[in-house]
Amino acid sequence: MASSTVVQVEAQTAEAIFEQLRDFRNLTRERALESLREGLRAGRLEAEAVEPRIRAAVADASWEARQSGLAAAAEAISTWDHPGFRADILCKVREKLLLDPEYRVRKAVSVVLRECCRRDGLAVFDEVSAAVLGDIQANFRRKVSEEKDDAGQPPAPPTFLPDTEGWRSLETSMGALEAMMQGCGAAFTPRIDAAMIDLLAECSKHTNRFVREYAYFAMKNAFEVCEKEAFLAMVAPRTVDLVSSGIGDNWSQVRYAGSVAARAFMEKAGEEQSRFFPQLLGKMCLNRHYVAEGVRLYCQDTWRIICGPQGGARLLVAHLDSVIDAYVAAAQAPNHAVREAACHCIAELAGRVAGSPEQQTPYRQDFTQPRVQRLLDTLLGCFQDESWPVRDVASVAVGKFVVAFPAQCEPLRSELVQLWFEQLADNIPSLRQNGAAALATAVGIWTPALWDEVLATLTSTLPVVLQQPENSQIFTDYAPSGPFSVPKPKPASLQDKVDPAFANQTMYSCGSIAPKTFKRKSRVKDSGCMNCSNDQPRQLWEASEGMMYLLVELAALVARDPSPAARARKESLAALLPSLTSAFACSQYRHHHLLKQRTCERLPGLTTSLGVDLVLPHLSELLRATADCVAMSTHLALQENARAALLAWQQSVPPADFDAACQAAGVDVKSLAIG
């Protein structure tokens, strides 16, 4: 069957191929173009049969024929060196096709120009540059008078749409410029002059994100084709700030294009890269943690290319002030994803570059008091951000900062502990869990000062779920942090008025368009998970869950402590097991299964940390509550976690003690099918 298909393709004539190239179905046109390529490679199709049909196709009234004709022209130019044919096609491109009403036709022009430049070099650019550059300059701004609709016509779109929609032929003309750079290669260097750079600079600042994206791709090609001497002497000093703006753009697509340009910039700079690190290094490092996966992975590869096997710590420290400037600026950005990435980077500086007083790195001496204080103040602001993903990452980062710089964090100890306790009762599950881990880390550093205070709060707050009303709530309108974390809009009727504070605002491509995620000077105390204007009531069961996390983290901390005081601290934590059991068994509220499930997940680890001997006196009550969870057939995840907890106890507790505890609890282990 496959061989007969090949024979049929090879037998197609030029007339049949070009008839299919004008078909309205895209798949048919693609297959016809592949047939044309096969015929040209095999030498079956002659120029006398192909070129006249291409001339007719590019002049056809159907856009499908014009698009396919340009694609066919690119294949023909690549196959045959016929200057006359190229001149005819370039004339059509310059006079009509470059500004064709159909976007797909204009986009196909780039492929033809690339192949023509590969044949004739700068002569092609010189011939069409006036048309291409003139169109870019002519369409750079929209005239308001042209956008007004006549009477009886639909109303004009909102003013923010030009940031995201196409911009006439400006985008495709930028693509044509980029294609000619690629086609000319190093020969294009003389044309990368001040006027060209000024044009790219203007396009990189355009309000339309498609134009900015193409501008940075064009810069990438300009960097690649430019000779190194000219690049270092003229191009790099004039474009380094533009590249810096590109890798910090609010649109992820533009940020990616800027990252592509940044890599080409650095590779061309070679041994002179360090000249431009003050402008680029901090932002390039930050994008390794950016929420958009394409940007993040590409920048991680770029970082490995630039830093080599020695790693990037030495580069960060060598330009530490400019790096800190970039991180602090990112922490003030209106885009919550950028603030989140800044917290990741500051945590990285503390944990991996500076080290701790006990495990110092060779770079620790560079972290002077003013630098550390500036980073700490930045993290403290992010810890109180109104966007919960930022607070989440900042909380963990502050914990790492306490480990790295305990003396500098000491004056803020009370404030930090209060913020962590607030976080333990937050509406977002990950905030409660990560806050408990961060607070336990701080307790490990400041044990004498914090142990009694934290234990007292833990003791009083752990059982508050017993006072939880029946109609408990969870906050369901938040979106997890990620590349598609678009917050759910609030239900609204057609009569509702739009809040002008949140209308016609800057749009971002990382899910941060909702007003909940905009940067404000301070957050509202005791407000909801996003700390927006609508408060979400704190739930008592969530506060108990946060304390359960803290109990588990403190037990793990004490288990790693070799000091003589560790035993007494273990016993003080084990004394809270009855309170934990009461909270665990509490079932009078709607969402009790969530607290039960998360507790079951951590009971085996808690037993290991405290030791079987301290858990055993309370095991019967824990077994009874866990067995009740196994019986809850409506919550399958809870059932499985409860069975796993019972199995872990069965394997870790001596058989006689386990059987005695089961008998005291009235639990028949065999009937629970845990083995």
N, C-alpha and C positions, 0 to 999 in steps of 0.2 A: 504493500500500500504506500509506504514512504517513498520507494523508488519511482513509482508511477507519478506521484505528486511532483517530484523533482523534474521529471521529464516534461510534465505539463508546464512548469514554471519556465524551464529553459526554452520551450517552444513558443512562448509568447512573443508577439511582434511588438514593435514600438507603438504601432497604432492601438493595439489592445491595451498596452500598459498605460498610455496616456488617456485613454478613455476611462480607465479605472481611477486614474489620478484625479479626475474631476468629480468623482462620486461623492454624494453627501455623507456617506458613512466613513467615519474616520478609520475603522479597521480595514476597509477596502483600500483606502488610499495608502495606508501603511504597508499593506501587502504588495500593492503595485510598486511602491518605492523600493521595496526589497527586491522585487523582480527586476527593476531597473538596475539596481546595484549588481545583481548577479549577471545580468546581460553585459554590463560594462566591464566587469572583471573578466568575464569569459571571452570578451571580444566579439560577441555576436551582434551587438548593436553598433551601427556606424553613426558617425557624427552627422552625416547627411540626413539620416532618418530621425535623429533625436533633437538636434538644435532647432530646426524650424518649428517643431512641435512645442519646444520650451518657449520660443518667442511668442507663439500663439497663446500658450497657457498664461504667461505673465500679463498678457493684455486682455484676458478673458473677463467677462462681466461677473463670473462666479468667483467668490472669494476662495472657494475650495480649489478651483483650478489655479488661481494665482499663488496660493500658498504652496501647493504641490509643485507648481512650475518653478518656484524659487528653490525648493528642495532638490528638484531634478537638476536645476542649473548648477547648484553647488556640486553635485556628483559629477556632472559633465566637465566643469572647470577643473575639478580634481583629477579627472581622467585624461583630458586632452588639453594641449597647450595651443589654444586658438585665440589669439589676441582680438580678432574681429568679433567673435562671439562674446567675449568678456566685455568689450567696449559697448556692444548693444545692450547687454544686461545691465551694466553700470548706468547707462543712460536712462533706462527704464526705472532703475532704483532711484536715481537722483531726481528725476522729474516727477515721479508719481508714487512708486511703491513705498518709499521711505515714510510717506505721510498717508498711506492707505487708510481708509476708514475702518478696516478690520484689523483688530489687534494681532491676530494670528498671522496675518500676512506681514505686518510690520516686523513681527518677531522673526519670521523666516528670512528677512533681509539680512540679519546679522550673519547667518550661516554663509550666504553668498559673499558678503564683504570679507569674511575671514578667508575664504578660499581664494578670492581675488588678490588679497594682500599677500598671501603665501606665494602667489605667482609673480606679482608685479611690485610688491613692497610698498614703499612710501608714495609711489605714483598714484596708487588707488586712493590712499588717504588724502593726498593733496587734491584729487579730483572731486571727492565727495565731502571733504571736511567742511566746506562752506555750508552745504545743505544740512549736514548732521549737527554741527555746532550752532548753526543759525537756528535750527529748530529747537535745540535745547534752550537757547537764550530767549527765543520768542515765546515759548510755552512755560517759562519758568514760573510765572505768576498767572493766576487766573484773574480775569477782569470781572468785577462784580456785575457790570452791566450785561455781560454775556450770560450770566447765570440766572437772571431774572426770567421768570416764566411769563408768557402772555396771558391775557385774561382768559379764563375758562380752562386753563391748563392746570395740572396737579401742582400743589405747592412745592417749593424748592426743598431739597433735603436739608437736614440739620447742618449747622455750620461745622460740626466736628468730622463729618464724613470724609472730606478731602484728605484727612490724615491716613485713611485706610483704603480708599478706593483708588482706581487708576487715575492717571493724570494726563489724559490725551496721549500724544505721541512722545512725551518727554521720557517716559520710562524706556520705551523701545529704542529711542535715539541714544540713550545712555548705553543700552545693550549693544547697539551698532558700534559705538565708540570703543567699547570693551573688546568687541570681536576684531576690530581692525588692529588694536594693540597686539592681540594674540597672533594675528596673521603676520604682522610685520616683524615681530620678535625684537631682537636687539637693535635692528635698524630704526626702530621708532624713537630711540633715545633723543635725537635732535628735536623731536616734536614735543617732548615733555619739557616745555618751557614755563615761564612764569604765568603766561596766559592760560595754559592748559591746567596748571595747578590751581589757579584762581577759580577756574570753572568747576573743577572737581570739589574745591572747598565750598563753593556756593551750593552745589548740589548736595553735598554731605550735610548741609544745614537746612535742607528743604523741609517744609512741613509734611510732605507726603513720604511715608515710610518706604514705599517702593522705590522712589527716586533716591532716597538716602542709601537703600540697600544696593542699588546698581552703582551708585557712586563709589562705595567701598569695594565692590568687586572690580570696578574699573581701576581703582587705586592699586588693588592687588596685582592686576596685570601690568600696570605701569611700573610697579616696583620690580616685578619679575623680568620685564624686558629691558629695563634701564641698565646701562653699563654702570659698574660699581663706582667708578670715579665720579661720574656725574651724579649718581645717587647720593653719595656722601657729601659732595660739595654743595649741591643745590636742592635736590628733591627731598632728602630726609629732613633737613632743618625746617623746611616749609610745610611738611606734612605730618610731622610727629604729633603735633597737637590735634590734628584732624583725626588721626588714628586713635588717639586717646579718647576723643569724644565718641568715636564709633564703638569702641569696646565698652562704653558706658551708656549706650542708647537704651531707652525704655522699651523699645520693641525688640523682642528676642531675635527676630529675623535680621534686623539691622545689626544687633549686637553680634550675631554670628558672622555676618559679612564683615563687620569691623574686626572680628577675631581672625578671619581669613587674611585680611589685609595686614594685621599685626604680625602674623606669622611670616608672611612674605617680606614685610619690612625688616624683621629681625634676621631672617636668613640672608637677605641681601646685605645687611649691615655687617654681618660676619664678626670679625674681631673688634669692630667698633661698636658693638651692641651697647656697651656700658655707657656710651655717651647719651643714650636715649632711655636708659632705665629709670631715671627720675620721673619721666612722664608716663611710662608704660608699665613698669614692673608691678606696681601695686594693683592696678586694675586687672592685669593679666592673671595675677595670682588669685584675685578675688573671683574671677569668672570660673575658676576651677570648682567653685561651690555654687554656681548659679543654678537656679531651679530648672531652667530649660535644659533638657538632657543633651540636645545637639550642641549647644554652646558649652556645656560643662565638659563633655567628653572631648570635644575638639581642643578646648583650652588645656585640659589635662595632658593631651598629647603634645601640644605646643610647649607646655612647661617642661616636659621631659626632653624635648628636642633642645631647648635653650639651655637648660641647667646641666644636662648630661648626667653621667653616673655619680657625680659629686653631690647632687641634690641642690635645692634652691635656697637652703638656709643661709649660706654664705652670701648669696646675692641680696637676699632680703636685709640682712644685717648691714651690708655695705651701703645700702641706700635706705636705711631704716626710717629716717625722718620723712622722706617722700612716700614711703610705703604706709606709714602711720597716717599721713595726710590723706592718702587715698581711702584708707579704711574708715577714718572719721567722717570724710565726706560721704562715703557710701552709707554709713549709719544714719545720716540725715536725709537720705534720698526719699522722695515721695513714693517710690515703688517699694512695697514691703519685701519683695523677693531680694532686692539689692541689700536692704538692711539685714535681712536674714543671712545673706552670704557674708556680709561684713562681720557679723558675730562669729561665724565659723572661722574666718581668717584670724580674728583676734584670739580666739581660743587656740588656734594652731600656733600662733606666735608664742603664747604662754606655755603650752604643753609640750611642743616639739622643738621650738627654737631656743627658748630661755631655760627650760628645765626647772627644777626645784632647788631649794637650798641644799637638800641632801644629795641630789643627783644633778649637779650643774653641768651645763654644756659649755663648750669653748666660747659661746657667744653671749653668755649671761652678763658679762661686764658691760655690754653695749646697752643693756636695758637700764638706763639711768632713771632716777626718781621722776623727773618731769615727763619722760616718755611713758613710764609705767602709769603715772597718775592720769595722763591724757587718755590712755587706753582704758583704764578703769572707769573714768568718768563717762566715756562713750558707752561702755557696757552697762553701766548703771542706768543711763538713759534708755537704752534698748530693753533693759529688764522691765521698764515701766511703759513700754511701747503699747499702743492700742491694738496692734495686730498680734494675734496669739502665736503664729509661727515665729515671729521675732522674739517674743518673750520666752518662748520655749528654748530656742537656741541660745539666747542670752543667759538664761538661767544656768544651763550646762557650762557655758563659757565662763561665767563668774565662778562656778565651782572649780574649774581648772585654774583660774586666775588666783584663787585663794591658795591652791596647792603651790603654784609657782611663786607667788609674792605674798606670803602671809603677813609680813610686817606692814606692807603698804595697804593691805586690805583691812588691817586691824581697826582703824578708826571708823570704818563703815560696817563693822560686824553686826551691831544691833539692827541697823537698817536692812542689811542683807537677810538676816534671819527672819525679820518680819515679812519681807517680800517672799521668801520661800514658804513661810507658813500660809500666806495668802494664796500662793500658787497651789498648795496642797488641797485647797478647797475649790479650785477653779472648775468651770464647767467642762473643760477639755480633758479627756482621759490622759493624753500624753503629757500634758502639763503637770498633772498630779504625779505621774510616775517619774518623770525626769526631775521634777522639783524635789522629790524625796531622795533621789540619788545625789543631787547636788548638795542638799542640806546635810546628808550623811557624810559626804566628802568634807564639808566644812567642819562638821563635828570631829572628824578624824584629825583635822589640823588643830582645832582649838578645843580639844577634849575637856580639859579642866574647866574652861570658862563656859562651855555650852552644854555639857552633858546634863546637868541638873535642870537647866532651863528647858531644854528640848524634851527631856523625859517627863517633866511636869505637864507640858502642853500635850504631849502624846497621851499621857494618862487621862487627862480631862477631855480630850477631843475624840479619842478612839470610840467610845460608846455613844456618841451623840446620835447615831442612827436609831437608837431606841426611841428617840423623840420624833422621828421622821413621820410626817402625816402620810396617810394612805395614798393620796394623789400626788405621788412624787413625779418629778420631771427630769428629762434630759434635754440638752440643747442639741437639736437636730439640724439646725440651719447652717452650721459651720461647714466649711469645705476643708478636707485635709490638705496640708501643704504639698504642692507638687505642680507639674507643668500645666495641668488642666484644672487647677483649683479655683474655679469660678464660683464665687459665693452665690447661693440661690437667692433670686430676687424675692422681695416680700410681696405677698398677694396684694393686688390693688385693683380697684374698679376703674372704669373709664372716667368717672367723675372726680377721682382723686387728683389733686394738683401735685405736680412734680416739684420737689424741693429744689430751688434754684442753686443751692450749695452743691448739689450733686448732679447737675445737668450740664451738658456741653463741656465736660472736663476732659483732661488728657487721658487717652486710652492706652492701656498697656496690653501686651500679649501674653502675660504670665498669670492671668487670673486675678489681677489686683485692681480691677475697675471699680469694685464696690466701694462706697464711701467708708465702709468699716476699716479698710486697710490704708487709708490715707494717713500720713504722718501729722500728728498734732503735737502741741507743746507739752501736754501732760494728759494722762489718762484719768478717767473718772474713777474715784475710789469705790470699790465694792460693786463695780458694774460687771456686765456679762463677759463672756469669753473673748469677744473682740473689743470690749470696752467702747462700744459705740453709744449712741445717745439713748438707745432702748436698753434698760437694765434687765438682766436675767437674774432671777432670784437664786441665791446660793442654796444648794440642796444639802441637807444634813448627811444623807447617805454618801454623798460624794466627799464630804469632809472626813467621814470615817474611812472611806476607801483610801484617801490620801495618807491618813495616819497608818493604815495597814501597810501601805508601801514603805512608809518611813520605818516602821517596826522591822520589816524584812531587811531593809538596807542597813539599819543599825546593827541588826544581828550579824549580818555578813561582815560589817566593819569590825565588830568585836571579835568575831571568829578569827580574823587575821591579826589580831593584836596579841603579841607574845608577852605583854607586861603582866605582872602579878595582879593588877587591878581588873584585868579582863574578866576573871571569874565572877567578881561581884557585879560587874555590869551585865554579864549574861544573866545572872539571877534576877536582876532588876527588870530585865526585858521579859524573862520567863514569867515573872509575876503578873505581866499584862496579858498572858494567855487566856485567863478567864474572861477578861474584857473583850478580847478578840473573838472568843467563842460566842459570846452573847451577840456581838455585832454580826458575826458570821451567820448565826442561826436566825437572826431577826427577819421576819417575812411579812410584816404588815403593810408594806408599801409596794407599789407597782413594779419597780425596777430592782427588786431584791435579788433577782437571778444574776444581775450584772456584778454586784458586789460578791456574791457567792462564787461565781465563776472565776473572778480575778483572785479571790482568796485561795480557792482550790489550786490554781496554777502555782501559787507560791508557798503552799504549806510544806511540800517536800524540801524545798530549799531552806525554809525557816527551821525545820526540824534538824537538818544537817548543821546549820550555823549554831543553833543553841545547844545541840547535843541531845541524844535520845534520853539521857538521864534527867534533864530538866523538862523535857516535853512529856515524859511518861506520866507524871501525876495528873496531867490535864488531858491525856490522850482519849479517855473514854468519852468525855464531852465532845471533843473534836470529832471522834469517830461517829457519834450519834448525829451531829449536824451534817457531816459529810455523807453519811448513808442516806439522810433525807434528801440530799441533792441528787444522789443516784436515782432516787425514786421519782424525780421530776421529769417525766417523759416529754413534756412540752418544750423543754429546753435541752436540746441534744448536746450542744457544746458544753453546757454545765455538767451534764451526765458524764461525758467522757473525761472531763477534767477531774471530776470527783472520783471516778474509778481509778484514774492515774494516781491520785493522792493516796487512796486506800492501798493500791498496789505498792507504792513507794514505802508506806509505813510497814506493810507486811514483809517487805524485803529488808528493811533497816532495823526494825524493832525485834528483839529476841522473841522467838515463837511463843514461849510461855507467857511473856509479858503482853504480847499482842493478843493472844487468846483471852487472857484475863481482862484486858481492856475491852475487847469485843463483848465478852460476857457481861461486864458491868454496864456497858452501853446498850445491851439488848440487841446487838447487831449480829446477824448471821452472814458471815463473809461469803460463804459458798453461794448463798442465794443472790448475792450482788454481782456474780460473774466477773470478778476482778482479775482472776488469774488466767 
